[in-house]
Amino acid sequence: GGPVSGLSVGTPFTGRWLDRVAVHGLSNRTRSDLSLATDGVHLTREGAAELFVPWSDVEDALPGSALAGKVIGEGGLLLLTWRLGDTSVTTGFRADAHAEHQRLADAITNNRAHVETT
């Protein structure tokens, strides 16, 4: 499918939800489009540089309900965990259509597994 529109809700360090990552504008809430491509996950953000996570840096993706002290509700977020250098971080994305979170998580997990085996 094409890009999924929504909101980037920030990127804290994985497991340290109150410790937001300040570099690359990752802590900002911005309107964003998330798309999956052959090279990785692309997050096109309004007023910020695109966030690109190559498949090799993706650690996990799953629907979630909270990030960085904000509780959104069951499955109200896609949580994308990835490596920023040697550090694990988790980017939260809230799609306008919340049903997309599970589909995106499955697609990211499948793509990541495919890349690891090729």
N, C-alpha and C positions, 0 to 999 in steps of 0.2 A: 504493500500500500504506500500511499504518499505520506507526506509529513503529517504529524498529529499536532494540532495546536493546543496550547495550554499555558501553564505558568511554571517557570523554574522557581522553586521556593528556597533554594539555598543549598550550600554544600558544607556540612561539618565534617570533621575527622570521624571516621567510622568508630562507633562505640563511645565517642566523646561528643554527645549531641549539642552541648552548649559551646563547643569550641569550633567556631566557624572558620572556614578557610577564606582568607582575605584576598589572596592572589587571583589574578585574572577575572576579578569581579564575581567570583564564585559565591560570595555571600549575598549577593543582591537578588531581590525578587524581580523577575522580568518576564514579560510576555515572551513566549518562545515557541518554536516549532521543533519537534523531535522527529528525526528520520533515521532509518537504518539503511546503511549502504554496504557495499562489498568490503569497504575498508574499515568500517566501524560505526559508532553512534555519533550522529551530528545533532547538536542543539543550537539552532540559530536563534540568537537572543536579541531582542530590541534594545538598541543603545549599548550593546556590549559585543565584544568579539565572539565569533562562533566558538562553542566548546566542541572539540572533537576528541573522542576517546577511541583509539584503535582497538580492534577486537582483542589483541594480545594484552591490553591493559584492563579489560573488563573482568571483574572478579565475580559479580553476582548481580541479579536483577530480580526484584520481586515486588508485588503489591504490598503497601504498608499503610499504616494509619497515623503515623506521627514522625516528625523530624524536627530536630533543633528546638525542642520544647513546645512545638505547635502540634496539637492533636487535631487531626483533620477528620477522622472517621474511618471505619473499616474499608480498606482497599481504596482509600481516597487519594493515594499517591503511588507513583512508581518510584521505587528506591533503586538507584543505579550505583552499585559499589564498584570502584575502579582505583587503579594505582596512579597517583600523581607523583612521579619520581619513585621514591621508596616508601611512600606513605599511602595508606588506604583511606579513601574519602568516599562519602556517599552523597550523591546529588539527588535531590527530590524534585520530581516533575509531576504536576497535577494537570492531567489532560482535561480539556473542556468536556469530553465524553468519558466519564469515569470507567466505563466498560472497557476502554482501551488499555487500562493498566495491566490486566492479566494477559491480554494478547501481546502487548509489547514485552512484558517480562518473559513470556514463553519464546517469542521470536529472538530476543536478545540471548537467552540461555541456549537456544538451539544453534544460533549463529556462532556463539562463542565455542560451543562444543565442536562444531564442524571445523572451525579454524584450528582448534587444538589437535584434531586428528588428521589434518592434511599437511 
